Amino acid sequence: MPTKSEISGGPPPALSKSIFAFAEPGFHRRPGALGVISKAQRGDHLAEAVRDSTGSLPGCDETTSLRWTHAEFLAVSLSLGENLGRRVVDSAPDSVLVTFVPNSVEYLLLLAASTIAKIGIASLDIGMLQKARSAELESYIQQLRPACIVVSNAEGAAAVDEILQKLQLAQTVKISLDSNLSRATGSDASAWESFMSLCKAAPAEAIASRTEAARHDDPNRTAVIVFTSGTSSGMPKGCLKHVSSIVACVSALRFCRPGSKTESVRIVQTANFRVIAPITIMRAWHDGAMLILSKHPFDVECYLDDVEQERATDLTLIPAQLHAIAASPTLKSRDLSSVETIATGGDIVNSSLIKLGERVFPSAAVFTGHGMSECSGVFQWPYWGGSASIPYHQGVSPVGRPSVGAKVRLVSEEGDIVPIGEIGELHIQHGSVFKGYLRESKDTPEFYTDESGDWFITGDLGVFSESGSGDVYIVGRKKDVVKRAGVSIAPAAIESCLSAYAGSQVSLLHQPCSCCFERIIANRDQT
C-alpha cells in the first residue's frame, strides 16, 4: 500500500475531437422527444425560428411554457451557428462572444452555436449592466474585447453602448434578444441586430459544411471563459477553458445513477456565469437528457413545482438550497419520487447534509461533486449504496476517487508530498485543467511542472483515506485555515460535527486573539 498522498486514476482516455462532436449524438438519440422546457418563456416564443429551420411550428402555444424537441433545438442551433460564424467568426477567428442573458432558450442556443461556429463564449452577470456597476462592466469588456455582445433589452443595450464608445470598440457586433429597442436611452437602436434575425434558416449546404467543420476543432482553442468568484485573490480572474479541457471535463462528469434505465430529466437553475452551468448543459446534451430551465433566482416552491410537474430525475443543489427545500412548508405534500440523484457541492459536504438530502428525496442517491472554475471532473463517485456506503472522514464526505486520466497529490507547505492520512494542499494533473488566466501568462504560482507533467495548485486542503482505497476528502481552503496556539485547524471537521448537533448549516469564523493568535467562533445559519 502506498505511504505517500499521490494517486493516479489511470492513463487518459480517448476523447472526442470537439465539444460539438461530444454533444451531437445525444440530439440524435431521441430526436422527437422533448429536449428543452423553459418555464419562464411562452410556448410560441421563437416559434418562427423553429418553423424556418424545420418546416413546422413547435407543438405548443402561448398558453404553455416553451417546449422544444431535441430535433427542433438542434435545427435552430445549427442555423444560429452558421449565421453567427458567417457574421462574426469568419472575419475574426479566435474571437469572443459575450452574453448578458438570463437562463433561457436563447442562452442554450448561444452556447450550442458557440461550439458550432467555434467562437469563445463568456457569459457574464446581467447585474453588471446596472449603472452602479458600470466600472465593473468596463473592466470586463476591456479584458475580453469581444467581437460580439448579446443583451436582453434596451437598457442593456444602452449600458453596453456607453462602454463600447468609451473603449472605442466600434467593430463589435451587437445583438439584442428584444427586436424593438425603441425604448433605449443613449444607444443607437439601429446598430443592434435582433437575435431572431440570426436564427433564420441558413442554406442547407452552408449548414452541412459548418456542421462537419464543427466535428473537428483545435484542442487549444479557447471555448469558454468563466470568471472566478474572486474570494481567493480579491479580484475575479477569467479562466480560459480550451476545447480539450471542456471535453475532458464533461466526459468525466456523471449526473445520473449508473445503470439507470430512466430517461434523464435535469433542471438548470444555476446562474449561467458560473462554470457549472455550461458543463452540466453540455453533459446533458451528450446524454440526450431533457433540460428544464427553472426560474431564476432560486424560489423553493417554484423549483419544487418544476420537479413535481416535469418528473425531474437528476438535480444539482448547493447545500443552502437543499436546506431551504427541507424547510419548505409544502414538502410533505409533494410527490418527489421521480428524483434519482442529487449532486451537491460548492461547499464542504458532511454526513448530515447527505442524510438530509436522502430524507427530502427518499428515492435519490445524494453525492458530492468537486469542481472549480479552473477544473472539474477530476474525481469519480463510486459510493452508490446510500449514506451507509460512504466512507466519511470525521463526518466529512469524500469527493470521490481520481477519475480516469487524473493524478492528484497532497503537498505540505515545504513542498513535500505528505504521508497518507495527513492534510496537504491539493495539486491536480488532469485534462480538464484550464490553460491559464485571461491577460496573464501561464507562468504563475498556480502552475508548476515536474518530471511527471504539469500540475495545478488548487488552494484546497485535502486528506487521503488511510485505508488505501483512494478516497479523497476536501477539508477546507488553505486561506481558511485557523492558526490557534501554533496548531493549524481546518474548519470542515468541526463544522460537520456542529452541523450534526445543530441540525442546520454551521460556519466557522475566526478572530484575532492575544493569547493564542486566533479564536474560533461558530455561526449557525438561521434560515
C-alpha positions as CSV (number, residue, x, y, z in Angstrom):
1,M,0.0,0.0,0.0
2,P,1.4,3.5,-0.9
3,T,2.5,5.6,2.0
4,K,2.5,9.0,0.2
5,S,-0.5,11.0,-0.8
6,E,-0.3,10.7,-4.5
7,I,-2.6,8.6,-6.6
8,S,-3.5,8.2,-10.3
9,G,-6.8,7.2,-11.9
10,G,-5.1,5.6,-14.8
11,P,-4.0,6.7,-18.3
12,P,-6.1,9.4,-20.1
13,P,-9.0,8.0,-22.2
14,A,-9.5,8.8,-25.8
15,L,-11.7,11.9,-26.2
16,S,-14.0,13.5,-28.8
17,K,-12.3,15.8,-31.3
18,S,-14.6,18.7,-30.4
19,I,-17.3,19.8,-28.0
20,F,-19.9,19.5,-30.7
21,A,-18.8,16.0,-31.6
22,F,-19.2,15.1,-27.9
23,A,-22.7,16.6,-27.7
24,E,-24.1,15.7,-31.1
25,P,-25.0,12.0,-30.6
26,G,-27.4,13.0,-27.7
27,F,-29.5,15.1,-30.0
28,H,-30.0,12.2,-32.4
29,R,-30.7,9.5,-29.8
30,R,-34.4,10.5,-29.4
31,P,-34.9,13.4,-31.8
32,G,-38.6,13.6,-31.4
33,A,-38.5,13.6,-27.6
34,L,-38.6,16.8,-25.6
35,G,-35.1,18.3,-25.3
36,V,-35.8,21.6,-23.5
37,I,-38.5,23.2,-21.4
38,S,-38.2,26.9,-20.5
39,K,-40.6,27.5,-17.7
40,A,-40.5,31.3,-17.9
41,Q,-41.0,31.6,-21.7
42,R,-44.2,31.2,-23.6
43,G,-44.8,28.2,-25.9
44,D,-44.9,30.4,-29.0
45,H,-41.6,32.2,-28.2
46,L,-39.2,31.9,-31.2
47,A,-41.7,29.7,-32.9
48,E,-40.9,31.3,-36.3
49,A,-37.2,30.2,-35.8
50,V,-38.3,26.6,-35.4
51,R,-40.5,26.8,-38.4
52,D,-37.8,28.4,-40.5
53,S,-35.3,25.6,-39.6
54,T,-37.7,22.6,-39.5
55,G,-40.6,23.5,-41.7
56,S,-43.2,23.2,-38.9
57,L,-44.1,25.1,-35.7
58,P,-43.3,23.6,-32.3
59,G,-46.1,21.7,-30.6
60,C,-47.0,24.3,-28.1
61,D,-48.6,27.8,-28.0
62,E,-48.9,30.9,-25.9
63,T,-50.9,29.1,-23.2
64,T,-48.0,26.8,-22.3
65,S,-44.3,27.1,-21.5
66,L,-41.8,26.7,-24.3
67,R,-41.2,23.1,-25.2
68,W,-38.9,22.0,-28.0
69,T,-37.8,18.6,-29.1
70,H,-34.1,17.7,-29.5
71,A,-34.5,17.9,-33.2
72,E,-36.1,21.4,-33.1
73,F,-33.4,22.7,-30.7
74,L,-30.6,21.3,-32.9
75,A,-32.0,22.7,-36.1
76,V,-32.2,26.2,-34.7
77,S,-28.8,25.9,-33.1
78,L,-27.3,24.9,-36.5
79,S,-28.8,27.9,-38.3
80,L,-27.7,30.2,-35.5
81,G,-24.2,28.6,-35.6
82,E,-23.9,29.1,-39.3
83,N,-25.2,32.7,-39.3
84,L,-23.0,33.6,-36.3
85,G,-20.0,32.1,-37.9
86,R,-20.5,33.9,-41.2
87,R,-21.4,37.2,-39.4
88,V,-18.6,37.2,-36.8
89,V,-16.1,34.3,-36.8
90,D,-15.2,34.0,-40.5
91,S,-13.9,37.6,-40.4
92,A,-12.4,37.4,-36.9
93,P,-11.1,34.0,-35.9
94,D,-10.3,33.3,-32.3
95,S,-13.0,35.9,-31.3
96,V,-15.1,36.1,-28.2
97,L,-18.8,36.2,-27.8
98,V,-20.1,37.9,-24.5
99,T,-23.6,37.3,-23.3
100,F,-25.7,39.2,-20.8
101,V,-28.8,37.0,-20.9
102,P,-30.8,35.0,-18.3
103,N,-31.2,31.2,-18.3
104,S,-33.5,30.9,-21.3
105,V,-33.7,29.0,-24.6
106,E,-31.6,31.8,-26.1
107,Y,-28.8,31.1,-23.7
108,L,-28.9,27.4,-24.6
109,L,-28.9,28.3,-28.3
110,L,-25.9,30.7,-28.0
111,L,-23.9,28.1,-26.0
112,A,-24.6,25.4,-28.7
113,A,-24.0,27.8,-31.5
114,S,-20.6,28.8,-30.0
115,T,-19.5,25.1,-30.4
116,I,-20.7,25.1,-34.0
117,A,-19.3,28.5,-35.0
118,K,-16.1,27.9,-33.0
119,I,-16.3,31.2,-31.0
120,G,-15.3,31.5,-27.4
121,I,-18.2,32.3,-25.1
122,A,-18.1,34.4,-21.9
123,S,-21.4,34.6,-20.1
124,L,-21.5,37.5,-17.6
125,D,-23.7,38.6,-14.7
126,I,-26.6,40.6,-16.0
127,G,-26.5,42.8,-12.9
128,M,-23.3,44.2,-14.3
129,L,-25.4,46.3,-16.7
130,Q,-26.7,48.4,-13.8
131,K,-25.5,52.0,-13.7
132,A,-23.9,51.4,-10.3
133,R,-21.7,48.7,-11.7
134,S,-20.5,50.5,-14.9
135,A,-16.9,50.5,-13.8
136,E,-17.0,46.7,-13.4
137,L,-18.7,46.3,-16.8
138,E,-16.0,48.4,-18.4
139,S,-13.3,46.3,-16.8
140,Y,-14.7,43.1,-18.1
141,I,-15.3,44.3,-21.6
142,Q,-11.8,45.8,-21.7
143,Q,-10.3,42.5,-20.7
144,L,-12.4,40.4,-23.1
145,R,-12.6,42.8,-26.1
146,P,-15.4,40.8,-27.6
147,A,-16.2,40.6,-31.3
148,C,-19.9,40.1,-30.4
149,I,-22.1,41.1,-27.5
150,V,-25.6,39.8,-26.8
151,V,-28.0,41.6,-24.4
152,S,-31.6,41.1,-23.4
153,N,-33.2,44.5,-23.8
154,A,-32.9,48.2,-24.4
155,E,-31.5,49.0,-21.0
156,G,-28.7,46.5,-21.5
157,A,-28.0,47.9,-25.0
158,A,-27.6,51.4,-23.6
159,A,-25.2,50.3,-20.9
160,V,-23.1,48.4,-23.4
161,D,-23.1,51.2,-26.0
162,E,-21.7,53.6,-23.4
163,I,-18.8,51.3,-22.6
164,L,-18.1,50.4,-26.2
165,Q,-17.9,54.0,-27.2
166,K,-15.6,54.8,-24.3
167,L,-13.3,51.9,-25.2
168,Q,-13.6,52.7,-28.9
169,L,-14.7,49.2,-29.8
170,A,-16.7,50.3,-32.8
171,Q,-16.4,46.9,-34.7
172,T,-18.2,44.9,-32.1
173,V,-21.3,43.1,-33.5
174,K,-24.3,43.9,-31.2
175,I,-27.3,41.6,-30.8
176,S,-30.4,42.0,-28.7
177,L,-33.0,39.4,-27.7
178,D,-35.6,42.3,-27.9
179,S,-36.3,43.1,-31.5
180,N,-37.6,46.5,-30.5
181,L,-35.1,48.8,-29.0
182,S,-37.1,52.0,-29.3
183,R,-37.0,52.5,-25.5
184,A,-33.2,52.6,-25.5
185,T,-31.7,55.7,-23.9
186,G,-28.3,56.7,-25.1
187,S,-28.0,53.9,-27.6
188,D,-28.2,53.7,-31.4
189,A,-31.0,51.2,-31.8
190,S,-30.3,50.8,-35.5
191,A,-26.8,49.4,-34.7
192,W,-28.3,46.5,-32.8
193,E,-29.3,43.3,-34.7
194,S,-32.1,41.1,-33.5
195,F,-31.4,37.7,-32.2
196,M,-34.3,36.4,-34.2
197,S,-32.6,37.6,-37.4
198,L,-29.6,35.3,-36.7
199,C,-31.9,32.3,-36.1
200,K,-33.3,32.5,-39.7
201,A,-32.7,29.3,-41.6
202,A,-29.4,29.2,-43.4
203,P,-28.7,27.4,-46.7
204,A,-28.6,23.6,-46.2
205,E,-25.2,23.3,-47.9
206,A,-23.7,26.0,-45.6
207,I,-25.1,24.3,-42.5
208,A,-23.8,20.9,-43.7
209,S,-20.3,22.4,-44.2
210,R,-20.3,24.2,-40.9
211,T,-21.5,21.1,-39.1
212,E,-18.8,18.9,-40.5
213,A,-16.2,21.5,-39.5
214,A,-17.6,21.7,-36.0
215,R,-16.9,18.0,-35.5
216,H,-13.2,18.7,-35.7
217,D,-11.7,21.6,-33.6
218,D,-8.4,22.9,-32.4
219,P,-8.0,21.4,-28.9
220,N,-6.2,24.6,-27.8
221,R,-8.9,27.0,-29.0
222,T,-10.5,29.0,-26.1
223,A,-14.0,27.7,-26.0
224,V,-15.4,29.1,-22.7
225,I,-14.2,31.9,-20.5
226,V,-15.5,31.8,-16.9
227,F,-14.6,34.2,-14.1
228,T,-13.7,33.1,-10.6
229,S,-15.6,34.5,-7.7
230,G,-12.5,36.4,-6.6
231,T,-12.7,35.2,-3.0
232,S,-9.1,33.9,-3.0
233,S,-7.3,36.6,-4.9
234,G,-9.6,39.5,-4.1
235,M,-10.3,40.1,-7.9
236,P,-12.2,37.8,-10.3
237,K,-9.9,36.2,-12.9
238,G,-11.0,35.0,-16.3
239,C,-10.3,31.3,-16.7
240,L,-9.5,30.3,-20.3
241,K,-11.2,26.9,-20.9
242,H,-9.9,25.4,-24.1
243,V,-11.7,22.8,-26.2
244,S,-9.8,19.8,-24.9
245,S,-10.2,20.9,-21.2
246,I,-14.0,21.2,-21.7
247,V,-14.2,17.8,-23.4
248,A,-12.1,16.2,-20.7
249,C,-14.3,17.7,-18.0
250,V,-17.7,16.8,-19.5
251,S,-16.5,13.4,-20.5
252,A,-15.7,12.6,-16.8
253,L,-18.8,14.1,-15.3
254,R,-21.8,12.0,-14.3
255,F,-25.2,13.3,-13.2
256,C,-27.3,10.1,-13.2
257,R,-27.1,6.9,-11.3
258,P,-25.0,4.2,-13.1
259,G,-27.3,1.7,-14.8
260,S,-30.4,3.8,-14.6
261,K,-32.9,3.0,-17.3
262,T,-34.9,6.2,-16.7
263,E,-34.7,8.9,-19.4
264,S,-32.9,11.7,-17.6
265,V,-34.7,15.0,-16.8
266,R,-32.4,17.7,-15.4
267,I,-33.2,21.1,-14.0
268,V,-30.8,24.0,-14.9
269,Q,-31.1,26.6,-12.1
270,T,-27.5,27.8,-11.6
271,A,-26.6,31.3,-12.9
272,N,-25.0,30.8,-16.4
273,F,-22.0,32.9,-15.5
274,R,-20.9,30.1,-13.2
275,V,-18.9,27.2,-14.7
276,I,-21.3,24.6,-13.5
277,A,-24.0,25.9,-16.0
278,P,-22.2,25.2,-19.3
279,I,-20.6,21.9,-18.3
280,T,-23.8,20.4,-16.9
281,I,-25.7,21.5,-20.0
282,M,-23.1,20.1,-22.4
283,R,-23.1,16.8,-20.5
284,A,-26.9,16.7,-20.7
285,W,-26.8,17.2,-24.5
286,H,-24.4,14.2,-24.7
287,D,-26.7,12.1,-22.6
288,G,-29.8,13.0,-24.5
289,A,-31.4,14.4,-21.4
290,M,-34.3,16.8,-21.2
291,L,-33.3,20.2,-19.8
292,I,-35.7,22.2,-17.7
293,L,-34.9,25.9,-17.4
294,S,-36.2,26.8,-14.0
295,K,-37.0,30.3,-12.9
296,H,-34.1,32.3,-11.6
297,P,-33.3,33.4,-8.9
298,F,-34.0,30.3,-6.9
299,D,-37.5,30.1,-5.5
300,V,-38.1,26.9,-3.4
301,E,-41.8,26.5,-4.2
302,C,-41.4,27.2,-7.9
303,Y,-38.5,24.8,-8.0
304,L,-40.4,22.0,-6.3
305,D,-43.3,22.7,-8.7
306,D,-41.0,22.1,-11.6
307,V,-39.6,18.9,-10.1
308,E,-43.0,17.5,-9.4
309,Q,-44.8,18.6,-12.7
310,E,-42.0,17.6,-15.0
311,R,-40.9,14.5,-13.1
312,A,-37.3,15.6,-12.8
313,T,-34.8,12.8,-12.2
314,D,-31.4,14.4,-11.6
315,L,-30.8,17.6,-9.6
316,T,-27.9,19.8,-8.7
317,L,-28.2,21.7,-5.5
318,I,-25.8,23.6,-3.3
319,P,-26.1,22.9,0.5
320,A,-28.0,26.2,1.2
321,Q,-30.6,25.2,-1.5
322,L,-31.0,21.7,0.0
323,H,-31.6,23.2,3.5
324,A,-34.1,25.6,2.0
325,I,-36.0,22.8,0.3
326,A,-36.0,20.8,3.6
327,A,-37.7,23.8,5.3
328,S,-40.5,24.1,2.8
329,P,-43.9,24.0,4.4
330,T,-45.3,22.1,1.3
331,L,-42.6,19.4,1.3
332,K,-44.7,16.7,2.9
333,S,-47.5,17.1,0.3
334,R,-45.1,16.8,-2.6
335,D,-44.5,13.7,-4.9
336,L,-40.8,13.8,-5.4
337,S,-40.4,10.1,-6.2
338,S,-39.1,10.8,-9.7
339,V,-35.8,12.2,-8.3
340,E,-33.0,9.6,-8.6
341,T,-29.8,11.6,-7.9
342,I,-28.8,14.8,-6.1
343,A,-25.4,16.3,-6.9
344,T,-24.3,18.8,-4.2
345,G,-21.1,20.8,-3.6
346,G,-19.7,24.3,-3.7
347,D,-19.0,23.9,0.0
348,I,-17.9,21.2,2.4
349,V,-20.4,18.4,2.3
350,N,-20.9,16.4,5.5
351,S,-22.8,13.3,6.6
352,S,-25.6,15.5,8.0
353,L,-26.2,17.1,4.6
354,I,-26.1,13.7,2.7
355,K,-28.7,12.3,5.2
356,L,-30.8,15.4,4.9
357,G,-30.9,15.0,1.1
358,E,-32.0,11.4,1.5
359,R,-34.8,12.4,3.8
360,V,-36.1,15.1,1.5
361,F,-35.7,12.9,-1.7
362,P,-36.2,9.3,-0.4
363,S,-35.7,7.8,-3.8
364,A,-32.5,9.6,-4.6
365,A,-28.8,8.9,-4.1
366,V,-27.0,12.0,-2.9
367,F,-23.4,12.5,-4.0
368,T,-20.7,15.1,-3.6
369,G,-19.3,16.9,-6.6
370,H,-15.9,18.7,-6.7
371,G,-15.3,21.5,-9.2
372,M,-13.6,24.8,-9.6
373,S,-13.7,27.5,-12.3
374,E,-10.2,26.2,-13.2
375,C,-11.0,22.4,-13.5
376,S,-13.8,19.9,-12.9
377,G,-14.4,16.2,-13.4
378,V,-11.2,15.2,-11.5
379,F,-13.0,12.8,-9.2
380,Q,-15.5,10.0,-9.7
381,W,-18.1,8.9,-7.2
382,P,-18.2,5.2,-6.6
383,Y,-20.4,5.1,-3.4
384,W,-24.0,4.4,-4.8
385,G,-25.3,2.4,-1.8
386,G,-26.6,5.4,0.1
387,S,-25.1,7.2,3.1
388,A,-24.2,3.9,4.8
389,S,-21.8,3.1,2.0
390,I,-20.0,6.4,2.1
391,P,-16.6,6.3,4.0
392,Y,-16.8,9.7,5.9
393,H,-13.7,11.2,7.4
394,Q,-14.6,12.9,10.7
395,G,-18.1,13.4,9.3
396,V,-16.9,14.9,6.0
397,S,-18.0,13.3,2.7
398,P,-15.3,12.3,0.3
399,V,-15.3,13.9,-3.1
400,G,-14.6,10.5,-4.6
401,R,-11.6,8.9,-6.2
402,P,-9.5,10.2,-9.1
403,S,-11.2,9.9,-12.4
404,V,-9.5,8.0,-15.3
405,G,-6.7,10.3,-16.6
406,A,-6.4,12.2,-13.4
407,K,-3.5,12.4,-10.9
408,V,-3.8,14.1,-7.5
409,R,-1.3,14.7,-4.7
410,L,-1.3,16.5,-1.4
411,V,1.7,18.7,-0.7
412,S,3.0,20.3,2.5
413,E,3.9,23.9,3.0
414,E,7.5,22.8,2.5
415,G,6.7,21.3,-0.9
416,D,6.8,17.7,0.1
417,I,4.1,15.1,-0.7
418,V,2.6,14.4,2.7
419,P,2.1,10.9,4.2
420,I,-1.3,9.3,3.7
421,G,-3.7,10.4,6.5
422,E,-2.1,13.9,6.8
423,I,-3.6,17.1,5.5
424,G,-1.9,18.8,2.5
425,E,-2.7,21.2,-0.3
426,L,-4.4,19.5,-3.3
427,H,-2.5,19.6,-6.6
428,I,-4.1,18.2,-9.7
429,Q,-3.0,16.9,-13.1
430,H,-5.9,16.3,-15.5
431,G,-7.1,17.2,-19.0
432,S,-9.8,19.4,-17.6
433,V,-7.3,21.9,-16.1
434,F,-7.7,25.3,-17.8
435,K,-4.9,26.8,-19.9
436,G,-4.4,30.0,-17.9
437,Y,-6.0,33.2,-16.8
438,L,-7.1,35.9,-19.1
439,R,-4.4,38.5,-19.8
440,E,-1.8,36.5,-17.7
441,S,0.9,34.2,-18.7
442,K,0.7,30.6,-17.5
443,D,4.0,31.2,-15.7
444,T,2.1,31.9,-12.4
445,P,2.3,30.5,-8.9
446,E,-0.8,28.3,-9.6
447,F,1.2,26.1,-12.1
448,Y,4.4,24.1,-12.0
449,T,6.0,21.3,-14.0
450,D,7.9,18.3,-12.8
451,E,9.1,15.0,-14.3
452,S,5.5,13.7,-14.5
453,G,4.0,16.7,-16.2
454,D,2.1,19.9,-15.5
455,W,0.4,20.5,-12.1
456,F,-2.3,22.9,-11.0
457,I,-2.3,24.1,-7.3
458,T,-5.9,24.3,-6.2
459,G,-5.7,26.1,-2.9
460,D,-7.9,23.3,-1.4
461,L,-6.7,21.3,1.6
462,G,-7.3,17.6,1.5
463,V,-6.6,14.3,3.1
464,F,-6.4,10.7,1.7
465,S,-8.1,7.8,3.4
466,E,-5.7,5.8,5.5
467,S,-7.4,2.6,4.2
468,G,-5.5,2.9,0.9
469,S,-8.8,2.9,-1.1
470,G,-8.0,6.1,-2.9
471,D,-10.8,8.1,-1.2
472,V,-10.1,11.8,-1.2
473,Y,-11.5,14.4,1.2
474,I,-11.5,18.2,0.9
475,V,-11.4,19.7,4.4
476,G,-11.2,23.4,3.5
477,R,-9.4,26.1,1.7
478,K,-5.8,26.9,2.5
479,K,-6.7,30.5,3.2
480,D,-9.4,29.4,5.7
481,V,-7.1,27.5,8.0
482,V,-7.2,28.8,11.5
483,K,-3.9,29.1,13.5
484,R,-4.6,28.5,17.2
485,A,-1.7,28.2,19.6
486,G,0.6,27.2,16.8
487,V,-1.7,24.5,15.5
488,S,-3.3,24.6,12.0
489,I,-7.0,23.8,12.2
490,A,-9.1,23.0,9.0
491,P,-12.7,24.1,9.7
492,A,-14.5,21.2,7.9
493,A,-14.5,18.5,10.6
494,I,-15.6,21.0,13.3
495,E,-18.3,22.4,11.1
496,S,-19.5,18.9,10.3
497,C,-19.8,18.0,14.0
498,L,-21.6,21.2,14.9
499,S,-23.9,20.9,11.9
500,A,-25.0,17.4,13.0
501,Y,-25.6,18.7,16.5
502,A,-27.5,21.9,15.4
503,G,-29.4,20.4,12.6
504,S,-28.5,23.2,10.2
505,Q,-25.5,24.7,8.4
506,V,-22.7,25.9,10.6
507,S,-19.8,28.0,9.5
508,L,-16.6,28.7,11.5
509,L,-15.2,32.2,11.8
510,H,-12.0,33.4,13.4
511,Q,-11.0,36.5,15.3
512,P,-7.5,37.7,16.4
513,C,-6.7,36.6,19.9
514,S,-3.8,38.0,22.0
515,C,-3.2,34.7,23.8
516,C,-3.5,32.1,21.1
517,F,-3.3,34.0,17.8
518,E,-6.9,33.3,16.7
519,R,-10.2,32.5,18.4
520,I,-12.7,30.2,16.7
521,I,-16.4,31.2,16.6
522,A,-19.2,29.1,15.2
523,N,-22.1,30.8,13.2
524,R,-25.4,28.9,12.8
525,D,-27.5,29.5,9.7
526,Q,-30.9,30.6,11.0
527,T,-32.7,30.4,7.6
